[in-house]
Amino acid sequence: MNVKAIVYTSNTGYTARYAALLAEKTALPVYALDAALKQLPAGTPVLYLGWLMAGSVKGYRKAAKRFAVKAVCGVGLGDTGAQDEAVRKAHALSADFPVFTLQGGMDLNKLSGLYKFAIKMLTRAMAAQKNRTPGEDRMLALLQAGGDYVGPEHLTGVLAWLQA
Ligand SMILES: Cc1cc2nc3c(=O)[nH]c(=O)nc-3n(C[C@H](O)[C@H](O)[C@H](O)COP(=O)(O)O)c2cc1C
């Protein structure tokens, strides 16, 4: 794929690690979004990664205004691939636009103020929810106990796309 850089937004580091893994595997330059906005020319074709917040990919809209985003990765709590369609819908992306959702992690100690509060509320709501799917059970366990799922095995799909 004709992508010139990897651009990302990360709050607690999981998305940054996926961006670094992709950079290592592809030899593409990698930038946090703030740095990319200063350093990369407008219209640069990029792969964009952002953490999932309330169903949206953080920073995607800002990135898409400046760069030619060719594919999006959303890093969240769900199983890798499980939220592709939800992300596509949240950002009104067409059916053929490449979207990859990757399982990241959760560490309450790395969250500050409002975000920590939001996660506590979400955990409480999910724990009270009846008829959870197995995927929701795994998400709840991750919310309750924390965990780190970042690993190269989650990047097969996006790497195949990058190398196509
Ligand atoms: C306020 C808040 C909202 C979140 N909303 C979602 C969500 O809608 N879906 C999801 O899968 N993960 C959600 N998460 C979890 C993060 O996306 C996940 O912890 C991710 O790995 C964080 O990546 P980062 O370390 O790059 O910031 C949320 C986290 C926070 C703090």
The ligand as an SDF file (V2000), in Angstrom:
LIG
                    3D

 31 33  0  0  0  0  0  0  0  0999 V2000
  -12.8420    6.8540   28.7780 C   0  0  0  0  0  0  0  0  0  0  0  0
  -12.5230    5.5750   28.0540 C   0  0  0  0  0  0  0  0  0  0  0  0
  -13.4160    5.0670   27.1150 C   0  0  0  0  0  0  0  0  0  0  0  0
  -13.1260    3.8730   26.4560 C   0  0  0  0  0  0  0  0  0  0  0  0
  -14.0140    3.4010   25.5290 N   0  0  0  0  0  0  0  0  0  0  0  0
  -13.7290    2.2320   24.8940 C   0  0  0  0  0  0  0  0  0  0  0  0
  -14.6120    1.7130   23.9110 C   0  0  0  0  0  0  0  0  0  0  0  0
  -15.6330    2.3030   23.5690 O   0  0  0  0  0  0  0  0  0  0  0  0
  -14.3150    0.5230   23.3290 N   0  0  0  0  0  0  0  0  0  0  0  0
  -13.1740   -0.1780   23.6640 C   0  0  0  0  0  0  0  0  0  0  0  0
  -12.9560   -1.2500   23.1210 O   0  0  0  0  0  0  0  0  0  0  0  0
  -12.2870    0.3120   24.5540 N   0  0  0  0  0  0  0  0  0  0  0  0
  -12.5430    1.4870   25.1740 C   0  0  0  0  0  0  0  0  0  0  0  0
  -11.6660    1.9920   26.0860 N   0  0  0  0  0  0  0  0  0  0  0  0
  -10.4230    1.2580   26.3670 C   0  0  0  0  0  0  0  0  0  0  0  0
   -9.2010    1.7680   25.6180 C   0  0  0  0  0  0  0  0  0  0  0  0
   -9.4790    1.9650   24.2660 O   0  0  0  0  0  0  0  0  0  0  0  0
   -8.0670    0.7630   25.7880 C   0  0  0  0  0  0  0  0  0  0  0  0
   -7.6980    0.7460   27.1550 O   0  0  0  0  0  0  0  0  0  0  0  0
   -6.8650    1.0540   24.8960 C   0  0  0  0  0  0  0  0  0  0  0  0
   -5.9860   -0.0440   24.9290 O   0  0  0  0  0  0  0  0  0  0  0  0
   -6.1280    2.3160   25.3400 C   0  0  0  0  0  0  0  0  0  0  0  0
   -5.0730    2.5370   24.4540 O   0  0  0  0  0  0  0  0  0  0  0  0
   -3.9020    3.5600   24.7750 P   0  0  0  0  0  0  0  0  0  0  0  0
   -3.0450    2.9250   25.8450 O   0  0  0  0  0  0  0  0  0  0  0  0
   -3.1700    3.7530   23.5180 O   0  0  0  0  0  0  0  0  0  0  0  0
   -4.5030    4.8210   25.2880 O   0  0  0  0  0  0  0  0  0  0  0  0
  -11.9290    3.1700   26.7420 C   0  0  0  0  0  0  0  0  0  0  0  0
  -11.0230    3.7140   27.6770 C   0  0  0  0  0  0  0  0  0  0  0  0
  -11.3070    4.8920   28.3320 C   0  0  0  0  0  0  0  0  0  0  0  0
  -10.3150    5.4480   29.3080 C   0  0  0  0  0  0  0  0  0  0  0  0
  1  2  1  0
  2  3  1  0
  2 30  2  0
  3  4  2  0
  4  5  1  0
  4 28  1  0
  5  6  2  0
  6  7  1  0
  6 13  1  0
  7  8  2  0
  7  9  1  0
  9 10  1  0
 10 11  2  0
 10 12  1  0
 12 13  2  0
 13 14  1  0
 14 15  1  0
 14 28  1  0
 15 16  1  0
 16 17  1  0
 16 18  1  0
 18 19  1  0
 18 20  1  0
 20 21  1  0
 20 22  1  0
 22 23  1  0
 23 24  1  0
 24 25  2  0
 24 26  1  0
 24 27  1  0
 28 29  2  0
 29 30  1  0
 30 31  1  0
M  END
$$$$
